[in-house]
Amino acid sequence: MSVTAREAAFRAVSLYRRRGVWPETMLDSLITSEGMDPRDAALACEISGGVMRNMSLLDFYISAFLTSKISKLEPAVTDILRISAYQLIFLDRIPAHAAVSEGVELTKRRANPKAASLVNAVLRKIAANKDSLPEIPSEDPAKYLSVKYSHPAWLVSELLDTLGFDDCEAFLRENNKIPPITAQVNTLKAAAGEAIEVLAEDGVAAEPHPWLNNALIVGQTGALTSLKAFKDGLFYVQDAAARLAVTAADLKPGMSVLDGCSAPGGKSFAAAIDMENRGIITSCDLHEKKLKKIDDGADRLGISIIKTLAADGREPYAGLVAAFDCVFADVPCSGIGVIRKKPDIRYRSEKDVSALPDIQLDILRGLSKCVKPGGELIYSTCTVLSRENRGVVDRFLEENGAFALEGFTLQQPVGSCGGDVALWPQKYGTDGFYICKMRRKP
């Protein structure tokens, strides 16, 4: 018998707790190896993803109906309570009795049978009090928002300092939503209207992005890679914010471009399209195995000017030094700006994040050597933490007088940028992202 949705959700959440494997990875495996019904897989994905996005809040509600601390429970029992409470609180279409009884049965089969009565009692109390769940204490704004939106307190505190309460809450709220799929049209092969028509032939609804040219919002579908429009190279998936990092460069046909941290290739593809597939793009990554994906993507899109190279941006090869009109330094970062797409990023520790600015600065230093006199350097990240963004840029400029900030203009509603811009999901509907443009003096 195929695994059920709740069983799969439990296995996915437990695997993440034990090994850090993201739930969707395991669910894809269950579909392939155990013939799981796609509809059950979709529900399991919704439940497990919902638990990951709301874990602190779920723990708060569960704790309210426990006689002891939640930390005293066996981890497997806690996982079952979380997936069951998520269904009771967030999924109206699932009958309460089904969520409760399945939670009890899961406890008997997959955890400690002796805990079944506890699970039954807690879940029944949550179901009975669904419309009057306890209030989260609000005396401490950081703790309040941390519990309500299930983000770590250290991150909430930092964002409160940057944004203030209302904008911080709006950002956290956006992180807990499932974002739309944004696709960039490959104008080397088709116009946006043509791509929409081909997608419609596969039964996929798509519409123009509300403000970014040649970008589409694609309706929820199965694997995008199976679509004719994808196979024919009419589009590639890339958020509007990442696309704007290339737009800021204002590339022209015939230029020489270095994409210093290029995997999975989106910025290289965007650059080639802006350059009308004329010029030279060298796409580098530290890990050679990632380069094949870029090569395959370029072939699919009909791009011939991308050449891949395994290289460390901190120590560029001699042949790369002072060789490029434009260099992109899209450095490894904490990923705080893409939590809405990768909810597990919120569980990174502050210690993990604290080491990143020094690494980012080292990469920026190395890649800056590759810019020709008079050329441009684009520094970008998918984080919203100022220490990884303007903090790194300021340190770089303080020690390197050969570069200076240069203003640029992006499409409305972003508009004119005085050298850099921070993009926020609650403001622009994009990923959280940072873009900075610098020019090397002639």
C-alpha positions in Angstrom: 0.0 0.0 0.0 1.3 3.5 -0.9 2.4 5.7 1.9 -0.3 8.1 3.1 0.0 11.9 3.1 0.3 12.2 6.9 2.8 9.4 7.1 4.9 11.0 4.4 4.7 14.4 6.1 5.8 12.8 9.4 8.7 11.1 7.7 9.8 14.3 6.0 9.7 16.5 9.1 11.5 13.8 11.2 14.2 13.4 8.5 14.8 17.2 8.5 15.1 17.2 12.3 17.6 14.3 12.2 19.6 15.0 9.1 18.7 18.5 7.8 17.2 17.0 4.6 14.6 19.4 3.2 11.1 17.7 3.1 10.5 18.1 -0.6 13.6 16.1 -1.4 12.3 13.1 0.6 8.8 13.5 -0.9 10.2 13.4 -4.4 11.9 10.2 -3.5 8.7 8.7 -2.1 6.8 9.4 -5.4 9.6 7.7 -7.3 10.4 4.7 -5.0 7.1 3.9 -3.4 4.6 5.1 -6.0 3.1 7.7 -3.8 -0.1 9.3 -5.3 0.8 12.8 -6.5 -2.3 14.2 -4.7 -1.1 12.7 -1.4 2.4 14.0 -2.1 1.0 17.5 -2.6 -0.8 17.3 0.7 2.3 15.9 2.4 4.3 18.7 0.9 1.8 21.3 2.2 1.8 19.9 5.7 5.5 19.4 6.0 6.3 22.8 4.5 3.7 24.4 6.7 5.3 22.9 9.8 8.7 24.2 8.7 7.3 27.7 8.2 5.4 27.8 11.5 7.3 25.6 13.9 7.7 28.1 16.7 4.1 29.1 16.5 3.0 25.5 16.6 5.2 24.7 19.5 3.7 27.7 21.4 0.1 26.4 20.9 1.1 22.8 21.6 2.9 23.9 24.8 -0.3 25.7 26.0 -2.1 22.4 26.3 0.8 20.3 27.8 1.2 19.8 31.5 5.0 19.6 31.0 7.5 21.3 28.8 7.5 20.4 25.1 11.3 19.7 25.3 10.5 16.7 27.6 8.6 14.9 24.8 10.2 12.3 22.6 11.2 14.0 19.3 9.0 11.7 17.2 6.0 12.6 19.4 6.7 16.3 19.0 6.9 15.9 15.2 3.5 14.1 15.2 2.0 16.9 17.3 3.3 19.5 15.0 2.0 18.0 11.7 -1.4 17.3 13.4 -1.7 20.8 14.9 -0.8 22.3 11.6 -3.7 20.6 10.0 -6.1 21.6 12.8 -5.1 25.2 12.8 -4.2 26.0 9.2 -6.1 23.5 7.0 -9.9 24.0 7.1 -10.6 21.4 4.5 -9.3 18.6 6.7 -11.9 17.4 9.3 -10.6 17.8 12.9 -11.5 14.2 13.8 -9.3 12.9 10.9 -6.3 15.0 11.9 -6.7 13.8 15.5 -7.2 10.1 14.8 -4.4 10.0 12.3 -2.1 11.7 14.8 -2.9 9.1 17.4 -2.4 6.2 15.0 0.9 7.6 13.8 2.0 7.8 17.5 1.2 4.1 17.9 2.9 3.1 14.7 5.9 5.4 14.5 6.6 6.7 18.0 5.8 5.6 21.6 2.4 3.9 21.8 2.3 5.0 25.4 2.2 8.6 24.3 -1.0 8.1 22.2 -3.3 9.2 25.0 -1.2 12.4 25.5 -1.3 13.1 21.7 -5.1 12.5 21.7 -5.7 14.9 24.6 -3.5 17.7 23.2 -4.9 17.5 19.7 -8.5 17.4 21.0 -7.9 20.5 23.1 -6.4 22.4 20.1 -9.4 21.4 17.9 -11.8 22.5 20.6 -10.1 25.9 21.0 -9.2 26.6 17.4 -11.1 29.9 17.4 -9.7 31.0 20.8 -6.1 29.9 20.9 -3.9 31.6 23.5 -2.5 35.0 22.8 1.3 35.3 22.2 2.8 37.6 24.9 3.6 40.9 23.2 5.7 42.7 25.9 8.9 41.9 24.0 8.5 42.8 20.3 11.3 40.5 19.1 10.1 37.5 21.1 6.5 38.2 19.9 7.4 38.3 16.2 9.8 35.4 16.6 7.0 33.2 17.9 4.2 34.5 15.6 6.2 34.1 12.4 8.7 31.3 13.5 11.9 33.2 12.9 14.9 33.1 15.2 15.0 35.9 17.8 18.4 37.1 16.8 17.2 37.6 13.2 14.0 39.4 14.3 16.0 41.7 16.6 18.4 42.7 13.7 15.5 43.3 11.4 13.6 45.4 13.9 16.7 47.6 14.2 16.8 48.0 10.4 13.1 48.2 9.5 11.0 49.1 12.6 8.1 47.0 13.8 5.5 47.3 11.0 7.9 46.8 8.1 9.7 44.0 10.0 6.4 42.2 10.6 5.4 42.6 6.9 8.7 41.0 5.9 8.3 38.1 8.2 4.7 37.6 7.0 5.9 37.5 3.4 8.4 34.9 4.3 5.7 32.5 5.4 3.8 32.8 2.1 4.4 30.5 -0.9 5.8 32.8 -3.6 4.7 32.6 -7.2 7.1 31.1 -9.9 8.8 33.9 -11.9 10.2 33.0 -15.3 12.3 35.1 -17.5 11.5 34.9 -21.2 14.4 34.1 -23.5 14.0 36.9 -26.1 16.7 35.2 -28.2 14.0 32.7 -29.1 10.6 34.2 -28.4 8.6 37.2 -27.2 6.6 37.1 -24.0 3.3 36.6 -25.8 4.6 33.6 -27.7 6.0 32.0 -24.5 2.6 32.4 -22.8 0.9 30.7 -25.8 3.2 27.7 -25.7 2.7 27.3 -21.9 -1.0 27.5 -22.4 -0.8 24.5 -24.9 0.5 22.5 -21.9 -2.3 23.7 -19.7 -0.1 26.1 -17.7 -1.4 29.6 -17.0 1.1 32.4 -17.3 0.8 36.2 -17.3 3.2 39.1 -17.7 5.0 40.1 -14.5 3.3 43.2 -13.0 6.3 45.5 -13.7 9.3 43.6 -15.1 9.6 43.4 -18.8 9.9 40.0 -20.5 9.1 38.2 -17.2 6.2 35.9 -16.5 4.3 34.8 -13.4 3.7 31.1 -14.0 0.8 29.2 -12.3 1.4 26.3 -10.1 2.2 23.2 -12.1 4.1 20.0 -12.0 7.8 19.8 -13.0 8.6 22.8 -15.2 11.3 20.9 -16.9 8.7 18.6 -18.6 7.0 21.5 -20.3 7.5 22.1 -24.1 8.2 25.8 -23.5 11.0 24.9 -21.1 12.5 22.2 -23.3 12.4 24.5 -26.3 14.4 27.1 -24.3 11.7 29.8 -24.2 12.3 30.6 -20.6 14.3 30.0 -17.5 13.3 30.4 -13.9 14.8 33.4 -12.1 13.3 35.9 -9.6 12.8 39.5 -10.6 15.4 40.7 -8.1 18.2 38.5 -9.4 17.3 39.6 -13.0 17.6 43.2 -11.9 21.2 42.6 -10.8 22.0 42.1 -14.5 19.8 44.9 -15.7 21.8 47.3 -13.4 24.9 46.5 -15.4 23.3 47.9 -18.7 25.3 45.4 -20.8 25.8 45.8 -24.5 26.5 43.3 -27.3 30.2 42.6 -27.8 31.2 43.1 -24.1 33.3 40.8 -22.1 31.7 39.6 -18.9 32.8 37.5 -15.9 30.1 35.9 -13.7 32.4 35.1 -10.8 30.0 32.9 -8.7 27.7 31.8 -11.5 25.9 28.6 -10.5 23.1 27.8 -11.3 23.6 30.2 -14.2 20.6 32.6 -14.1 22.7 35.8 -14.3 24.9 34.4 -17.1 21.8 33.6 -19.1 20.3 37.1 -18.4 23.6 38.7 -19.4 23.8 36.7 -22.7 20.2 37.7 -23.5 20.9 41.4 -22.8 24.1 41.1 -25.0 22.0 39.5 -27.8 24.3 36.5 -27.6 27.2 38.5 -28.9 30.4 38.9 -26.9 32.1 36.8 -24.2 30.8 35.5 -20.9 33.0 33.5 -18.6 30.9 31.7 -16.0 32.9 30.5 -13.0 32.1 28.4 -10.0 34.3 26.9 -7.3 32.7 23.5 -7.7 33.3 22.0 -11.2 30.3 19.7 -10.9 27.9 22.7 -10.9 29.2 23.9 -14.2 27.5 21.2 -16.3 24.1 22.6 -15.3 25.1 26.0 -16.7 26.4 24.4 -19.9 23.2 22.4 -20.3 21.1 25.5 -19.6 23.0 27.5 -22.2 22.5 24.8 -24.8 18.8 24.6 -24.1 18.4 28.4 -24.4 20.5 28.6 -27.6 23.2 30.7 -26.0 26.7 30.2 -27.5 28.8 32.9 -25.8 29.0 31.3 -22.3 32.1 29.4 -21.4 32.4 27.8 -18.0 35.4 27.6 -15.8 36.1 26.1 -12.4 37.8 28.9 -10.4 38.0 30.4 -7.0 36.8 34.0 -7.0 39.2 34.8 -4.2 42.2 33.9 -6.3 41.5 34.5 -10.0 43.7 33.0 -12.7 46.2 35.4 -14.2 44.4 35.3 -17.5 41.3 36.7 -15.9 42.9 39.8 -14.3 41.9 43.1 -15.8 40.2 41.2 -18.6 36.5 42.1 -18.4 34.2 45.1 -19.0 31.8 43.8 -16.3 32.3 41.5 -13.4 29.4 40.0 -11.4 30.2 39.1 -7.8 27.0 37.4 -6.6 28.6 36.0 -3.5 27.6 33.1 -1.2 25.4 34.6 1.6 23.1 33.7 4.4 20.1 33.6 2.0 17.9 35.5 4.5 16.2 37.1 1.5 14.9 33.8 0.1 13.4 32.3 3.2 10.0 32.3 1.4 11.4 29.8 -1.1 13.7 28.0 1.3 12.0 28.1 4.7 14.8 26.1 6.4 17.2 29.0 6.0 15.5 30.7 9.0 17.1 28.0 11.2 20.6 29.0 10.5 22.4 30.1 13.6 23.8 33.6 14.1 27.2 32.1 14.4 27.0 30.6 10.9 26.0 34.0 9.5 28.6 36.0 11.4 31.5 34.4 9.4 30.1 35.3 6.0 31.1 39.0 5.6 34.8 38.2 5.7 34.3 35.5 3.1 32.2 37.9 0.9 34.9 40.6 1.2 37.6 38.2 0.1 35.6 37.2 -3.0 34.9 40.8 -3.8 38.5 41.6 -3.5 39.5 38.8 -5.8 36.9 39.4 -8.5 37.6 43.2 -8.5 41.0 42.4 -9.9 39.3 41.1 -13.0 37.7 44.4 -13.9 39.3 46.4 -16.7 40.2 50.0 -16.0 36.9 51.9 -16.6 34.9 48.7 -16.2 32.1 47.9 -13.8 31.7 45.6 -10.8 28.3 44.4 -9.6 28.1 43.0 -6.1 24.9 41.2 -5.2 23.5 38.9 -2.5 20.1 37.2 -1.8 20.2 38.4 1.8 18.8 41.5 3.5 21.3 41.8 6.3 23.2 45.0 6.0 26.4 43.5 7.4 26.5 41.3 4.3 25.5 44.0 1.9 26.5 47.7 2.3 28.8 46.7 5.2 30.9 44.6 2.9 30.9 47.3 0.2 32.0 50.0 2.5 34.9 47.9 3.8 35.9 47.2 0.2 35.8 50.8 -0.9 37.7 52.0 2.2 40.6 49.8 1.2 40.3 50.2 -2.6 40.4 53.7 -4.0 40.3 52.4 -7.6 36.6 51.8 -7.3 33.6 54.1 -6.6 29.9 53.7 -6.4 27.9 54.4 -9.6 24.2 55.2 -9.8 21.9 53.2 -12.0 18.2 53.1 -12.9 15.9 50.1 -12.7 12.3 49.7 -13.8 9.6 51.2 -11.7 8.6 50.8 -8.9 12.4 50.5 -8.0 13.5 53.5 -10.1 16.7 55.5 -9.6 19.4 53.9 -7.3 22.3 55.9 -6.0 24.9 53.2 -6.3 23.0 50.4 -4.5 19.5 49.2 -3.6 18.0 46.7 -1.1 14.9 44.9 -2.5 12.4 43.7 0.0 9.6 41.2 -0.7 7.0 43.2 1.2 7.8 46.2 -0.9 8.4 44.9 -4.4 7.1 41.3 -4.4 10.6 40.0 -5.1 13.1 38.0 -3.2 15.0 40.0 -0.6 18.1 41.1 -2.5 20.9 43.6 -2.6 22.5 45.1 -5.7 25.5 47.4 -5.8 27.2 48.9 -8.8 30.8 50.2 -8.7 33.0 51.5 -11.5 36.8 51.1 -11.7 38.6 54.3 -12.4 40.2 54.5 -15.9 
